[in-house]
Amino acid sequence: EGEQLLIEKSKATVKAIMGSADLKVLESGDPLVTLKVAHLDDDALATGIAESVVDGKMEEVAAFECLKMSREATRNFNKKGGVKNIVEKVNDHSFYYLSRRDLKVTGFKHREFRTIVVWKKESENKLVVCYNDTDALDE
């Protein structure tokens, strides 16, 4: 899918969650983060939003996501239950991110997350960062 389409799809999902009759606010482990979830279109899985206010320039906040590609992040990944970590740059405003994690729950297999991260500056004071599932990096 094209990047603009992924951004529009993410915006539509956010709008649907915020307008959902069964919107639930979850307790977050971080007092600066608000978590909201809803079941969309009778889907068995919940879709969620994490919101936070960050004191910083929006470009710096967006650039923080690129730290997934840093040597330090790669070194620390295994300490946090990481089993496999692949970051592949697509272009200057998107990358693929594969993360396989051991949740350390008896009976649970490793969980794998494959996402494409896309960002776009829409105005002087609005930057959108979207995470969407992807089949890229399939093994």
WOTAZI-V229688 format. One line per field, one symbol per residue. ss: DSSP state (A for helix, B for strand, O for the rest). Layout:
BEGIN
ss = ???
END
This chain:
BEGIN
ss = OOAAAAAAAAAAAAAAAAOOOOOBBBOOOOOOBBBBBBOOOOOOOOBBBBBBOOOOOAAAAAAAAAAAAOAAAAAAAAAAOBBBBBBBBBBOOBBBBBBBBOOOOOOOOOBBBBBBBBBBBBBOOBBBBBBBBOOOOOO
END
